[in-house]
Structure formats: C-alpha cells, structure tokens
C-alpha cells in the first residue's frame, strides 16, 4: 500500500513538472546516485545539449536510484511513457539486466533506445609473466582443459564482464561454456589484484579499469573487444584481428519512453549525434577513458536488439536465467 | 622520502581551517562521549555517522570528524575510570585499577595528567606506526586470494568475538545472527532474493548503518530508561591540576613499551583496544620490581593501559585501511562509513585515494595535539560534563539517531527497522550476548560469503582449497587461537567490580 502511495506521489510530481515545463525544457533521469557512470552521462549530455543550444533551458538531471536502474525503468514505462521531454541514461548494464529479467518482469522493448555516444572497450588481460602471449594461446589452453583458466571480473556472475570471455570462446567454436570459471570481485582493480597475485589466470573488464596497470607494466592486454584498435592503445590487438569475431563494449547512451512520436525520437537521435560530434564531448570522453562509439536512431535500436538476444542466449546457457 | 612527501600532501588537506575545525569539534565531542559511562567510541561514532552525511561532508571531512571522535573517546574513557571507578568505555577498564586508588588518595589531578600524557604518547607513536606499516601491508594484498580472505574474515570474527564476551558460545551465536541478517536481500551471485518475503524494502538488504545505530545508540537509550535515577555522581574531589613531572618521567619507559604492545594488539584484526590496554598493563606489572604497589595507585599502572589502548586505536586502523578488515568494534563502524562513502578500503586505497588516506593521517596527528591540550589543562570541563543528567543527554541521542537515519535513507521503514534493532540490542545485552559480532556479521557477511563462493568456483568445490596456502593455514591457526585463548586468559584477568561493562565496544 505504501508503495502505491509513493508511486502516486511520484506521478503527481511528474505531472506538475510537465505542467510547468515548456518547449524543449528537457529532463534527464540518471537511474543511480550522483557520481556514477549514468549520472556522468546525464550531466555531460545535458550540459552539452544546452551549450549547443539544442534545448531552450538547462537540462534538469534527476537522480532516481534503486534496484540497479529498475526503479527508473518502471517509472518511465508505467508513469512517463509519453513524455517526449524525457531522456534516461543507460549503458550495457541496462540491457544485461533487462535480458536477464532483473527489472521485475520489464522487457527491453518497453522503451526506445535512442543512441550511444561513447563506449568503454572490453579487454582481456593477463599478468605480465603469464604464459599466454595471444588470445589464441589462451583459447587453446581452455579448449584443452577448461578448468585451467579462471577469469576475474568486476561484474556479477552472468554480468557483462562474465559474458566477454564466453563470447570469445563461443566465437572460437567452444560451446561447453558452463565449464569456464569466472569469479566476481569488487571492481576491476580487485580483479587485477587477483590476477597479478596468481589466483586467477586472466582478468576481464573495461579499458578504463586497466589503464593505470597497463602503464605500470603489471599486466598485459591480450585483446581489446572493439572493431578497430583503440586510439592511444595502438599496440593492443583486437580480438577480431586475432580471428575471434567479438565486439563487446560498455556503451554509454540513452533511452526514451516508448510512447513518443517518431519525430520526437528522431529529434533526440539527431541531437545526440550533434553532442557526439562536439569537441566538448570528445574532450570529456578522453578525460574519462571512453572510446568513440556513436550509434543513433533506428540503427542503434537494431544493434541493441541483437545484444539483448545474444545476452539472453548466453544467460540461458550458463543457467543465470531459465 | 616518500612518506614525507605524502605527509606534506596530507597536511595540505588537513590544515584547511574547515578540516581543522572538524578535528577540534570531533576531539571535543569524542572526549565527552568517551567520558560518559555507557557511551563508548563505537556508540559515539555510530551516532555521528548519519549526522556527518546530513551536514553534506565529503569523504575526507567525514573521516577526519569521525576518527577525531574515535581518538577523542579513547582519551575520554579514562576520566570516569579515574574519578568514578566506572570505565567510560571498555578499553579504559584497566585504568580503573590504579587510577581510582590514586584519586582516593587525593591525586585525581595527577592521575588525569599522567594518563593524558600517556594517551598522547600512545596515540602519537601509533599514528606514526600506521604511516609506516600501512603502505607496507598494502603490498601484501597480492598474496591474498579468496581462501586467504575467507580465513582473514574468520580471524576477525574469532578474535573480536572471542574477546567480546565472557562466553564463547554467546559470541558465536551473535556472529551467526549477524551473518544471518547479512543474507537478507539479493544474492549477488545469482540475483535471487533471499529472506525478503516479497518486501521491496528488503531487496537491497539491511543497511548496516541502520543496524549499527539501532544496536548501539537506541539500545543504549533503552538501558538509560531502565536505569533512570541511578545517575552516578562524582565521589572524589578534584583539586588544582598540576603537572607531576617526576611521575611522568618515571613512566616514560612504561608508556613507550605499552605503545608498542598496544599498537600490535590493535593491528591484529578483531583484537582492538581492550586487548591492547590489558596486555600493556600486564606486561608493565610483570617487569616492574615494585609489583605490590599495582592496584593501589601506582602512576605507571595508569600510564601503561592508557598508552596501550590509545596505541591500539591507531593500530586498529591499519587492517581496516589496507585490507578492509576492521581491527575493533569502532573501526568496524568506520568501515561502514567508508563503504557508504563509496571508498573501498584495501590495497589500492593508498594509490587511488592518497588524499583520503594521508589527509586522515595528518589530521590524526593534529587531533592528537588538540586532545593533549584539551585533556590536560582543560580536563575540568569534561569532569563537569560527567554531571549532565541523563534526562538531557538521552533525548539528544535519540533525536540525533532518528534525524540522522531518516536523512540518510529517507525511509520510514528504516526507522522502524532501527527501533527493532534497538530492541534486539537491549535483549541481547540483557542476555549477555555481545552486539559487536552482530555488527561484524552484517558488515562482513556478504564479503565473507563471496570469498567462500569464489574459492569454491576456483577449486571446483574442493574444500581443502581453503587450507591450501601457508598464509591461509596461518590465519586459520590464529583464528582458532584467538577464539579459544580468551577462555584461558579470563582466569588470569582480574576483573574489578564495576557497574556496567558488558559491551566491549571499543
């Protein structure tokens, strides 16, 4: 009962907000507390939108933490599904959780994914004294004895970091993926510590998590999971050029409510593209360890659908979902 | 040198007027909390955490404020030990042995000054020890895998649990209770809800700050309600404060030895300040030729435990900052603060957040000097505070707890939960079950479970993996010894008659 009351309060607050706002006075919901990646997306995109005069008034950022983004998702789906002035920060975590039914029954087709404007490339890393010199060496070792290589990563079991090595092995034709060992630790730095300490043989994570350790020489990156090599890290080969067709990046982007018109959707797509191409955003990406990754509009929605479908398949195979 | 340049960075942060003010306020409030019987450092820090958030302090400022309170409480505990023969907190227990006899002989002022100086020596050198030892320990982390972490958490439970109670079974029960509460919420390995009974508020688990404030602060209020009218009055006269130079010089050796003993007792995960002051006192008594005068007002018997417990307070910060395993009840509360501030204690803390670590260390050094000034020339102010009636104090504690927790979570459900924890804390203390292991369980339960599950993943479910390395075996042995040893130590440890010292909440 209390929950319904809260919801009602939320709705009436939203209605009064809509009543007072006009034109392109947009709102961006960051489904987490201030300080994280989603908050960063909202604040940066919001600022650049206003700087580029794409909106009339400064974008209002609302932090709506809860259930790993699930609270914001259900608010958008249930209460704000026709609000054309609303954008919501999202990332790979959003689609992974949707694919794994972690948002209390909500599905990915209940909103429209409008665009990604940057990405943290996925990487697979080993300690500097590891016997593996290439991704191929590691894949061969796993094929010979799946228990011999354990991965450490910062996301939960079945999370994005877990999926990366599974995708690589699938691409190599190895289908017995439940045999692959993965332990979930508290973040990328911990995962590297476990790998350098020899408790796990490899670390799976994002580029931004490993930059300091690559520079200090404690670890070597076997592969980056992008289409092309990442500027600034040109000596790290992609998985693709080593013969494993896997692209896994932790994208940063936005979704919008399902019920808005196609014009409004395309309007947001164009605005995001303009943000992605601005110098301000490029500088911001560089300062925060993001690589360029721009995909907007219908093209992005198609890509998301593929990612979700693949995550569902993999999650079922490793038993995270039924 | 590396340490010096880091320290310079620390002082550049700590010497800002605002941070300095927080250190002074923290030291003052801490001394009062320490001096009041019943309110110990962990209660004090627990009550003030929500307040720090309400004030919108950043990470460094909150840490400075609360560690100043922590150090201050270690100083303050001695005041009621000496004047009332009631330890202001458990670590000050040993100070009653010689402190109160001194006061009865009309030397209360001397005892306060000697113990104040001893506290300063202990805390000062322990902070320097922290500076040197912590970065070294941080490198040890590469040797800690899931099996070692599991054993380390177990060691924290065993030593803190073992020390915290008169009865090992009750300590174990309390730890299990805490671990059980930690299991509430989403399982972070499978995402399945556990023990939530469909209640959305329980999906994210029980917030440890709610549990801490409930178990410590609210339970304390219930105790005061029960014992109203039994307010203690200062029975001994406190004359003019002079500096007993001869006694201080005579106790220099005792202070320095006790500092070393106390510091290492503090570094042991879970052991904490009570063990530090106990061991320091026993060691001092053992080597002193004049054994007969102990317990009758020997100044060295006041200096040793005070240096020991303050040194242990500094030592207990080492495992908390470097490994994320608290060395005492209060550092467990401070760990909760770090986690809420999104700072992950551990080996990478020293490289990732040098501003936090070195700002903290520098402000500890500053707080220490402030505390020396407050606790020697200005000690009379705190003696007056001891006379504040409970009917003023306790409503204040209640209000701060409620406002603090509500401002933190904004949830009515958490207030109810906090009261429930208060009732639980009251019942547990009535039954002589220690509450510190409960907190430790809630705080470390999930991490301990994760370490175990990681170990099982890596070893394909082979339990012997938990004992597979020398470090892990060493930790297991230490854990068992830490749990069993207090049973034998208890026979040696002579407990003075005191009114209420059932919570080892150092």
Interface residues (C-beta under 8 A of the other chain):
Chain A: X2 X3 X35 X67 X100 X102 X147 X150 X156 X157 X158 X181 X182 X183 X184 X185 X186 X187 X189 X190 X193 X194 X196 X197 X198 X199 X200 X320
Chain B: X141 X142 X143 X144 X145 X146 X188 X189 X190 X191 X200 X203 X204 X342 X344 X346 X347 X348 X352 X412 X413 X447 X450 X453 X454 X457 X458 X460
